[in-house]
Amino acid sequence: MASQHRKPRPAGNRVAGIRTPALATAALTSVALLSQTATAAPSTDDKPSVEEVEKKVDDLYRQAETATEKYNAAKEKATKQRKQVDTLLDDVAQRAQKLNDAREELGSYAAAQYRTGASAPDTATFLLADTPQDYFDQTQLMGRMTERQKGAVDDYFADQAETMKKRQEAAESLQTLTDSQNDLKTAKATVQKKLSSARALLSQLTAEEKARLAAIEERKRQEATRKAAELAEQQAAAEAAKAAAQQESSDASGSGSTGTDTSTSSPSPSPSPSTDSSYATKAEKALAFARAQIGKPYVWGATGPDSYDCSGLTQAAWKAAGVTLPRVTYDQVNAGTTVSLSSAQPGDLVFFYADVTHVGIYIGNGMMIHAPKPGTYVREESIYYDGESSIHSVVRPA
């Protein structure tokens, strides 16, 4: 009976049937908590830093811009191919009608032969022949035909062969058009995927992280502006030195009557393309157009008038000046004369990155007008906006 009144021992301090001290229990609890903390910690550490997000987003926008230029090229190719296919199909239709008319004419010849009793079986053989060779092997029939009839037959088979050729060309062009349209869809899907990824990354940032990202971009902008000012100073110094040299050469030429030997004097330099008045006039028109677009949104694949991508803007600006540029950056870069960065003049095109996927129009003093990227607007900005290493080349388009 005494056993019934014995107090039960607490189960919490026993491990595998062994009684454990309270200190050991506390130690085990601490180890468990530390283990949980160590396991949970990587989830925080795995989150990318603001700097990593900024780089990743920039890379995605770059990739989207590359895909945009591929989209523009595929779209241009598909448009040209569609015109070619339509022309070929129209030509085939006209040739088919001509063949029908020729058949009717040949049928009238056959009917006339039948009425006059002239070798109906040979005429049937002619009409059923598969090729010109099969027919012309029937020399008996050829001997009975007039020159006009023979000419009609020759024309018929020549037109038939040419029509078959054009039909084949049309079929091949249709296949090329289909390929171009598939390329267009692929490029479009790639652009949309890259932009969605960039938006997703940005949406995950906290308000504090977005502020830090804005501060990073502001520092980059300030550095780009400083570099632009340096280039402006260098260009101004070069122009001043050039003007002084020309003045000195002019003064030396004018003092020749005093007996000074000027035979070794260098001739005055001929006007360079940068000082050509015709180019300057066109450049002013292109820049006036570009300035009027400031504030309009960047939209990939757009050529105006309400929105632009980078090459769409430069193409439209120079079109306003009477100069036709290709649609895409990697064609525009070959549509003019390459000049050094230090020799850049207003109106010149500044290309960026090794794959030539971005372009802006130079306005002087190290600045340009361009359509930067999705989510932004046409604006004036330093040509060093993405660092000096990003500049590929400078091209004078007219």
Contacts in CASP RR format, 6 or more apart in sequence:
PFRMAT RR
TARGET T0000
AUTHOR 0000-0000-0000
METHOD contacts of the structure
MODEL  1
MASQHRKPRPAGNRVAGIRTPALATAALTSVALLSQTATAAPSTDDKPSV
EEVEKKVDDLYRQAETATEKYNAAKEKATKQRKQVDTLLDDVAQRAQKLN
DAREELGSYAAAQYRTGASAPDTATFLLADTPQDYFDQTQLMGRMTERQK
GAVDDYFADQAETMKKRQEAAESLQTLTDSQNDLKTAKATVQKKLSSARA
LLSQLTAEEKARLAAIEERKRQEATRKAAELAEQQAAAEAAKAAAQQESS
DASGSGSTGTDTSTSSPSPSPSPSTDSSYATKAEKALAFARAQIGKPYVW
GATGPDSYDCSGLTQAAWKAAGVTLPRVTYDQVNAGTTVSLSSAQPGDLV
FFYADVTHVGIYIGNGMMIHAPKPGTYVREESIYYDGESSIHSVVRPA
9 19 0 8 1.000
12 25 0 8 1.000
13 19 0 8 1.000
13 20 0 8 1.000
13 21 0 8 1.000
13 22 0 8 1.000
13 25 0 8 1.000
14 20 0 8 1.000
48 56 0 8 1.000
50 205 0 8 1.000
50 209 0 8 1.000
50 212 0 8 1.000
50 213 0 8 1.000
50 216 0 8 1.000
51 216 0 8 1.000
53 201 0 8 1.000
53 202 0 8 1.000
53 205 0 8 1.000
53 209 0 8 1.000
53 213 0 8 1.000
54 213 0 8 1.000
54 216 0 8 1.000
54 217 0 8 1.000
56 198 0 8 1.000
56 201 0 8 1.000
57 198 0 8 1.000
57 201 0 8 1.000
57 202 0 8 1.000
58 386 0 8 1.000
60 194 0 8 1.000
60 195 0 8 1.000
60 197 0 8 1.000
60 198 0 8 1.000
60 201 0 8 1.000
61 194 0 8 1.000
61 195 0 8 1.000
61 198 0 8 1.000
61 373 0 8 1.000
61 374 0 8 1.000
62 353 0 8 1.000
62 357 0 8 1.000
63 190 0 8 1.000
63 194 0 8 1.000
64 190 0 8 1.000
64 191 0 8 1.000
64 194 0 8 1.000
64 195 0 8 1.000
64 198 0 8 1.000
64 300 0 8 1.000
64 373 0 8 1.000
64 374 0 8 1.000
65 300 0 8 1.000
65 309 0 8 1.000
65 310 0 8 1.000
65 357 0 8 1.000
65 358 0 8 1.000
65 373 0 8 1.000
66 355 0 8 1.000
66 357 0 8 1.000
67 187 0 8 1.000
67 190 0 8 1.000
67 191 0 8 1.000
67 194 0 8 1.000
68 187 0 8 1.000
68 191 0 8 1.000
68 300 0 8 1.000
68 301 0 8 1.000
68 309 0 8 1.000
68 357 0 8 1.000
69 311 0 8 1.000
69 328 0 8 1.000
69 329 0 8 1.000
69 330 0 8 1.000
69 357 0 8 1.000
70 183 0 8 1.000
70 187 0 8 1.000
70 190 0 8 1.000
71 184 0 8 1.000
71 187 0 8 1.000
71 188 0 8 1.000
71 191 0 8 1.000
71 300 0 8 1.000
71 301 0 8 1.000
72 301 0 8 1.000
72 309 0 8 1.000
72 311 0 8 1.000
72 312 0 8 1.000
72 327 0 8 1.000
72 328 0 8 1.000
73 327 0 8 1.000
73 328 0 8 1.000
73 331 0 8 1.000
74 180 0 8 1.000
74 181 0 8 1.000
74 183 0 8 1.000
74 184 0 8 1.000
74 187 0 8 1.000
75 184 0 8 1.000
75 301 0 8 1.000
76 327 0 8 1.000
76 328 0 8 1.000
77 180 0 8 1.000
77 183 0 8 1.000
78 177 0 8 1.000
78 180 0 8 1.000
78 181 0 8 1.000
78 184 0 8 1.000
81 173 0 8 1.000
81 176 0 8 1.000
81 177 0 8 1.000
81 180 0 8 1.000
82 177 0 8 1.000
84 173 0 8 1.000
85 170 0 8 1.000
85 173 0 8 1.000
85 174 0 8 1.000
85 177 0 8 1.000
88 166 0 8 1.000
88 169 0 8 1.000
88 170 0 8 1.000
88 173 0 8 1.000
89 170 0 8 1.000
91 166 0 8 1.000
92 163 0 8 1.000
92 166 0 8 1.000
92 167 0 8 1.000
92 170 0 8 1.000
95 159 0 8 1.000
95 162 0 8 1.000
95 163 0 8 1.000
95 166 0 8 1.000
96 163 0 8 1.000
98 159 0 8 1.000
99 156 0 8 1.000
99 159 0 8 1.000
99 160 0 8 1.000
99 163 0 8 1.000
102 152 0 8 1.000
102 155 0 8 1.000
102 156 0 8 1.000
102 159 0 8 1.000
103 156 0 8 1.000
105 152 0 8 1.000
106 126 0 8 1.000
106 127 0 8 1.000
106 152 0 8 1.000
106 153 0 8 1.000
106 156 0 8 1.000
107 127 0 8 1.000
109 123 0 8 1.000
109 145 0 8 1.000
109 149 0 8 1.000
109 152 0 8 1.000
110 123 0 8 1.000
110 124 0 8 1.000
110 126 0 8 1.000
110 127 0 8 1.000
113 119 0 8 1.000
113 120 0 8 1.000
113 123 0 8 1.000
113 144 0 8 1.000
114 120 0 8 1.000
114 123 0 8 1.000
118 144 0 8 1.000
119 140 0 8 1.000
119 141 0 8 1.000
119 144 0 8 1.000
122 138 0 8 1.000
122 140 0 8 1.000
122 141 0 8 1.000
122 144 0 8 1.000
123 141 0 8 1.000
125 135 0 8 1.000
125 138 0 8 1.000
125 141 0 8 1.000
126 135 0 8 1.000
126 138 0 8 1.000
126 141 0 8 1.000
126 153 0 8 1.000
129 135 0 8 1.000
129 138 0 8 1.000
132 157 0 8 1.000
135 141 0 8 1.000
135 153 0 8 1.000
135 157 0 8 1.000
136 142 0 8 1.000
142 150 0 8 1.000
145 153 0 8 1.000
191 300 0 8 1.000
195 300 0 8 1.000
195 374 0 8 1.000
198 374 0 8 1.000
202 210 0 8 1.000
205 213 0 8 1.000
220 385 0 8 1.000
220 387 0 8 1.000
221 382 0 8 1.000
221 385 0 8 1.000
223 384 0 8 1.000
223 387 0 8 1.000
224 381 0 8 1.000
224 382 0 8 1.000
224 383 0 8 1.000
224 384 0 8 1.000
224 385 0 8 1.000
224 386 0 8 1.000
224 387 0 8 1.000
225 382 0 8 1.000
227 366 0 8 1.000
227 382 0 8 1.000
227 384 0 8 1.000
227 387 0 8 1.000
227 388 0 8 1.000
228 365 0 8 1.000
228 366 0 8 1.000
228 367 0 8 1.000
228 382 0 8 1.000
228 383 0 8 1.000
228 384 0 8 1.000
229 365 0 8 1.000
229 366 0 8 1.000
231 341 0 8 1.000
231 342 0 8 1.000
231 365 0 8 1.000
231 366 0 8 1.000
231 383 0 8 1.000
232 364 0 8 1.000
232 365 0 8 1.000
232 366 0 8 1.000
234 342 0 8 1.000
235 342 0 8 1.000
235 344 0 8 1.000
235 364 0 8 1.000
235 365 0 8 1.000
235 366 0 8 1.000
238 342 0 8 1.000
242 269 0 8 1.000
245 269 0 8 1.000
246 268 0 8 1.000
246 269 0 8 1.000
249 265 0 8 1.000
249 266 0 8 1.000
249 267 0 8 1.000
249 268 0 8 1.000
250 268 0 8 1.000
252 260 0 8 1.000
252 262 0 8 1.000
252 265 0 8 1.000
253 262 0 8 1.000
253 265 0 8 1.000
253 268 0 8 1.000
255 262 0 8 1.000
256 262 0 8 1.000
273 279 0 8 1.000
273 337 0 8 1.000
273 339 0 8 1.000
273 396 0 8 1.000
274 339 0 8 1.000
274 343 0 8 1.000
274 345 0 8 1.000
274 396 0 8 1.000
278 398 0 8 1.000
279 345 0 8 1.000
279 396 0 8 1.000
279 398 0 8 1.000
280 345 0 8 1.000
280 346 0 8 1.000
282 318 0 8 1.000
282 321 0 8 1.000
282 322 0 8 1.000
282 323 0 8 1.000
282 398 0 8 1.000
283 321 0 8 1.000
283 345 0 8 1.000
283 346 0 8 1.000
283 347 0 8 1.000
283 348 0 8 1.000
283 398 0 8 1.000
284 321 0 8 1.000
284 346 0 8 1.000
285 320 0 8 1.000
285 321 0 8 1.000
285 322 0 8 1.000
286 317 0 8 1.000
286 318 0 8 1.000
286 320 0 8 1.000
286 321 0 8 1.000
286 323 0 8 1.000
286 347 0 8 1.000
286 361 0 8 1.000
287 317 0 8 1.000
287 346 0 8 1.000
287 347 0 8 1.000
287 361 0 8 1.000
287 363 0 8 1.000
287 369 0 8 1.000
288 320 0 8 1.000
289 316 0 8 1.000
289 317 0 8 1.000
289 320 0 8 1.000
289 321 0 8 1.000
290 313 0 8 1.000
290 314 0 8 1.000
290 317 0 8 1.000
290 361 0 8 1.000
290 363 0 8 1.000
290 369 0 8 1.000
290 378 0 8 1.000
291 369 0 8 1.000
293 308 0 8 1.000
293 313 0 8 1.000
293 316 0 8 1.000
293 317 0 8 1.000
293 369 0 8 1.000
293 378 0 8 1.000
294 369 0 8 1.000
294 377 0 8 1.000
294 378 0 8 1.000
294 379 0 8 1.000
294 380 0 8 1.000
295 377 0 8 1.000
295 378 0 8 1.000
295 379 0 8 1.000
296 304 0 8 1.000
296 306 0 8 1.000
296 307 0 8 1.000
296 308 0 8 1.000
296 371 0 8 1.000
296 377 0 8 1.000
296 378 0 8 1.000
297 306 0 8 1.000
297 307 0 8 1.000
297 375 0 8 1.000
297 376 0 8 1.000
297 377 0 8 1.000
297 378 0 8 1.000
298 307 0 8 1.000
298 308 0 8 1.000
298 309 0 8 1.000
298 310 0 8 1.000
298 371 0 8 1.000
298 372 0 8 1.000
298 373 0 8 1.000
298 374 0 8 1.000
298 375 0 8 1.000
298 376 0 8 1.000
298 377 0 8 1.000
298 378 0 8 1.000
299 307 0 8 1.000
299 308 0 8 1.000
299 309 0 8 1.000
299 374 0 8 1.000
300 309 0 8 1.000
300 374 0 8 1.000
301 309 0 8 1.000
301 312 0 8 1.000
302 308 0 8 1.000
302 309 0 8 1.000
302 312 0 8 1.000
303 309 0 8 1.000
303 312 0 8 1.000
303 315 0 8 1.000
303 316 0 8 1.000
303 327 0 8 1.000
304 312 0 8 1.000
304 316 0 8 1.000
305 316 0 8 1.000
308 316 0 8 1.000
308 371 0 8 1.000
308 378 0 8 1.000
309 371 0 8 1.000
310 329 0 8 1.000
310 358 0 8 1.000
310 359 0 8 1.000
310 360 0 8 1.000
310 370 0 8 1.000
310 371 0 8 1.000
310 372 0 8 1.000
311 327 0 8 1.000
311 328 0 8 1.000
311 329 0 8 1.000
311 332 0 8 1.000
311 359 0 8 1.000
312 327 0 8 1.000
312 371 0 8 1.000
313 360 0 8 1.000
313 361 0 8 1.000
313 369 0 8 1.000
313 370 0 8 1.000
313 371 0 8 1.000
313 378 0 8 1.000
314 325 0 8 1.000
314 332 0 8 1.000
314 349 0 8 1.000
314 359 0 8 1.000
314 360 0 8 1.000
314 361 0 8 1.000
315 325 0 8 1.000
315 326 0 8 1.000
315 327 0 8 1.000
315 332 0 8 1.000
317 361 0 8 1.000
317 369 0 8 1.000
318 324 0 8 1.000
318 325 0 8 1.000
318 397 0 8 1.000
318 398 0 8 1.000
319 325 0 8 1.000
321 398 0 8 1.000
323 397 0 8 1.000
323 398 0 8 1.000
325 332 0 8 1.000
325 335 0 8 1.000
325 397 0 8 1.000
326 332 0 8 1.000
326 335 0 8 1.000
329 351 0 8 1.000
329 356 0 8 1.000
329 357 0 8 1.000
329 358 0 8 1.000
329 359 0 8 1.000
330 355 0 8 1.000
330 356 0 8 1.000
330 357 0 8 1.000
332 349 0 8 1.000
332 351 0 8 1.000
332 359 0 8 1.000
332 395 0 8 1.000
332 397 0 8 1.000
333 349 0 8 1.000
333 351 0 8 1.000
333 356 0 8 1.000
333 359 0 8 1.000
333 392 0 8 1.000
333 393 0 8 1.000
333 395 0 8 1.000
335 395 0 8 1.000
335 397 0 8 1.000
336 395 0 8 1.000
336 396 0 8 1.000
336 397 0 8 1.000
336 398 0 8 1.000
337 395 0 8 1.000
337 396 0 8 1.000
338 393 0 8 1.000
338 394 0 8 1.000
338 395 0 8 1.000
338 396 0 8 1.000
339 345 0 8 1.000
339 348 0 8 1.000
339 394 0 8 1.000
339 395 0 8 1.000
339 396 0 8 1.000
340 394 0 8 1.000
341 391 0 8 1.000
341 394 0 8 1.000
343 394 0 8 1.000
344 350 0 8 1.000
344 362 0 8 1.000
344 364 0 8 1.000
344 366 0 8 1.000
344 394 0 8 1.000
345 362 0 8 1.000
345 364 0 8 1.000
345 396 0 8 1.000
346 362 0 8 1.000
346 363 0 8 1.000
346 364 0 8 1.000
347 361 0 8 1.000
347 362 0 8 1.000
347 363 0 8 1.000
347 396 0 8 1.000
347 397 0 8 1.000
348 361 0 8 1.000
348 362 0 8 1.000
348 394 0 8 1.000
348 395 0 8 1.000
348 396 0 8 1.000
348 397 0 8 1.000
349 359 0 8 1.000
349 360 0 8 1.000
349 361 0 8 1.000
349 362 0 8 1.000
349 394 0 8 1.000
349 395 0 8 1.000
349 396 0 8 1.000
349 397 0 8 1.000
350 359 0 8 1.000
350 360 0 8 1.000
350 361 0 8 1.000
350 362 0 8 1.000
350 368 0 8 1.000
350 383 0 8 1.000
350 391 0 8 1.000
350 393 0 8 1.000
350 394 0 8 1.000
351 358 0 8 1.000
351 359 0 8 1.000
351 360 0 8 1.000
351 391 0 8 1.000
351 392 0 8 1.000
351 393 0 8 1.000
351 394 0 8 1.000
351 395 0 8 1.000
352 358 0 8 1.000
352 359 0 8 1.000
352 386 0 8 1.000
352 390 0 8 1.000
352 391 0 8 1.000
352 392 0 8 1.000
353 390 0 8 1.000
353 392 0 8 1.000
354 392 0 8 1.000
356 392 0 8 1.000
356 393 0 8 1.000
358 370 0 8 1.000
359 370 0 8 1.000
360 368 0 8 1.000
360 369 0 8 1.000
360 370 0 8 1.000
360 383 0 8 1.000
361 368 0 8 1.000
361 369 0 8 1.000
361 370 0 8 1.000
362 368 0 8 1.000
362 383 0 8 1.000
362 394 0 8 1.000
363 369 0 8 1.000
363 380 0 8 1.000
366 382 0 8 1.000
366 383 0 8 1.000
366 384 0 8 1.000
367 380 0 8 1.000
367 381 0 8 1.000
367 382 0 8 1.000
367 383 0 8 1.000
368 380 0 8 1.000
368 381 0 8 1.000
368 382 0 8 1.000
368 383 0 8 1.000
369 378 0 8 1.000
369 379 0 8 1.000
369 380 0 8 1.000
369 381 0 8 1.000
370 378 0 8 1.000
370 379 0 8 1.000
370 381 0 8 1.000
371 377 0 8 1.000
371 378 0 8 1.000
372 379 0 8 1.000
372 381 0 8 1.000
372 385 0 8 1.000
383 391 0 8 1.000
384 391 0 8 1.000
END
